[in-house]
Amino acid sequence: MSRINGYIGRRDFIKLGGAIAAFSANLGQVPAAYAQESTQQPISPALALQELIEGNSRFVQDKRRNPHQSLLRLAEIATVQHPFAAILSCADSRVPAEMIFDVGLGDLFVVRIAGNVVSPRVTGSLEYAAKVLGSGLIMILGHERCGAVTAAVNGTTVEGEIGTFVEDIKPAVARVKGIKGDRIDNAVIANVQYQLEILNKSKLLTALVTEGKLKIVGGRYDLDTGEVTMI
């Protein structure tokens, strides 16, 4: 490309303008491969879990691929979504599901609430992910040193509506009272198990599990290592 005194020549400028216009026109077009992917059948529950495990392994090893974060991906999912898994996690700022599982736009349907507690609205959201969007896996993800769990364990009095989710965790705390080990971590694990029991009361989700279309699991995220372990 010729330049005159540091400026692009008129002829080359016209060519460049045409290239930019063509690129802009094609931005909204989804390549055939992406179009096929957006209409594909949901992956199996086993494969969905494998995708999460492998993604977390890449995150822990600092070998992230950062997939599905381009403008092409943005265009692909602008009008349709098929998240392969749904995650119920704590609202803690240190537990961003898409990052710790090394996925991108449209890959996960994420519900975040302090203490990763299950309520009718949370259940409804996860039912939507599984039944309507076709997510083959639901994971309830607790995490190390959870503030909500800690408040429930210590019996901390809190103001406003903060105490509502603390109350939702107390039944789990009661289950591990007197058990050896770290009180908070025991309660974090017990809370995931307790919330799983509540979620499994959903007839809609139970039917999908019975049909082999859905798997519901629990996990614990380690704030120090970034590793997710299955519960």
N, C-alpha and C positions, 0 to 999 in steps of 0.2 A: 504494500500500500504506500503510495507516494505521499510525501509531506512537503509543504512549502513553509519555511520559517516556523516549523513546529506544528503547522496546521494540516489537516487532511485536505487533499485536493478535492475540487468540486465533483469530478467524475467518481472518485472513490467514495466520497460522502454519499452520493446518490445510491451507489451500490450497497453501502453499509446500511442506509436507511431501508432499502428493500429487504435486506437480510433480517433486520430487526422486525420489520412488519411481518415477514413470513414466520419468524419465531413466535411473535406474539399471537398470531392467528392460530398457530399449532399448539399453544399452551393449553388450551381447553380441550384438545383432542386426546383421548386416552388410547395408548398403543393397544394392539390386539391382545398382547399377553396380559395387560392389566385388565382389559375388558373381560377376558376369560376368567381371571382370578376373582373379579368382583361378583361373578355369577356362579362360582363353583359351589359344590355341595359342602356343607360343614365338615370339618375334619373330625375324626373319631376322638372320644374322650381321652383315650390312651395317648394319641399323638399330640393332643392339646397339652396334656401334662408334660409330655416329653419336651415340647417346645419351650414351656416355662422353665423346666429344669436346666435345659441347655442354655437358654438365654441368661439365667441367673449365674450359671457357671462362667460364661463369658464375662459377665459384669464383675464377678469376684476376681477373675484373673486379669482384669483390665484389658480384655480383648474384645471390646464391644464392636459390633458391626453397625449400630445405629440405623437399623433398617426402616424403610417406610417413612422417611422424613423429608422427602423431596416434594417439589411442586407437582410432579407427575402423580405422586401418591395422593396429594391433596385433591387433585382433579378427579382421581379415580373414585374416591369415597365421598365426593361432594353430595351425591344424591342417593347413595346406598352404603350400607355397612354390614359387615359379617364378622364381628369380633370372635376369634376362636375360643376365647375364655372370658369369664367374668370374675372380677376380684372384689371382695369385700375387705377393705383394709381400714386401718386407723387413719384419721385425718392428720396425723403427725407429719410435719413438713419434711421429716427425714426418711419417709417411706413412700417415694413416688413409684408406683407400680411399673409404669412404662420404662423407667430407667433401670430399676433393679432386675427386670426380666429382659432387658435389651430388646424391646419391641418398639413399634412406632404408631403412627396415626391409623386408627381403625382396627388395631389388633386386639385391644382389650376393652371390655365394658367395665368401668371402675366405679364402685360405690365406696365413698369414704366418709366415715363418721367416727368420732372419738370413741376409742375402746372397741372398734369393729363389732358393735352390737347389732343384733337383728331385731327389727321392728316390723310391723305390717307393711310399712312403706318400703323398707329395705327389701323385704321378701318379694314384694310386688316388682321392684326394680330388677331383681335377679331372675324372677319368673319371666319378665319381659326379655331379658337377655337370652335366656335359654329357649323359651318357647317361640318367640317372635323373631329374634335375630339369629338363632341357631347356635349359640355358644355351647360347645360340648363339655365345658368344664367350669365349675364354680369353685373358687378357693377362698376360704376365710383366712385372712392373713393377720396374725397377731405379731407383736414385735417386742424385742427386749426393752426393758425399762419403760414400759408404757405408763404414761402419766395418769391415765384414767384408771388403769388397774391398780397402780400404786395408791391412788386416793381411796379406792375401794378396800384395799388391804389395810391401810392405816386408819380407816374410818374418818377420813378428813371431812370436816364440814365445809361446804362450798356454797357460794351465793348464786342467786339466779337459777337458771335452768341447767347449770353445769351438773348439778346433783342428779339429774334424771338418768344420764347414762351410767353414772357411778352406781345407782341403784340396780341398773340392769346387769351389772357385773358381780354384785354381792353374792348371788347364789353360787357362782363359780368359785368365789373366794372361800365360801363355807365348805366346799368339797375338799379343799386341800389344807384346811386348818389342822395344825399339829403334824403335818407331813414333813419329814426331813428335807433339807435342801434350801435353796434360796426362795424365800416366801413370795417375792414378786414374780420371779420366773415361773414358779409352780403355778401361780395364779394366772399368768399370761397363757400358759398352755391349757389350764383348766377352763379358762374363758373361751378359748377357741373351740374346745370340745363342747362346752355348754351351748355356745351360739350355733354350732353345727346341729345339735339336737333340736333346737328351736326351728332352724331352717328346714330340717328334714320332716317337719310336720306339714309342710306344704304338699298338698295332694298333687298339684300340678307338677312339681319338681320330682316327687316320688315316682310318678307315672313315667316321666322321661328317663329316670334312672333304671326303672324296671325294663323299659324298652331298649336299654343299652345306648341311648342317645345322650346321656349326661352322666358325669361323675362329679361328686361333691367331696372336696378334700379340705384339710386344714394345714396351715403352715405357720412357721415362726421365723421372723426376720431378725437377724443379728445385726445390731447397729454398729458393732465394732468391725465385723468382717464383711458385711454385705451378703452373707449367705442365708438362703432360705432352706430350712429343714422341714420335712414333712412331719405332721403330728398324727 
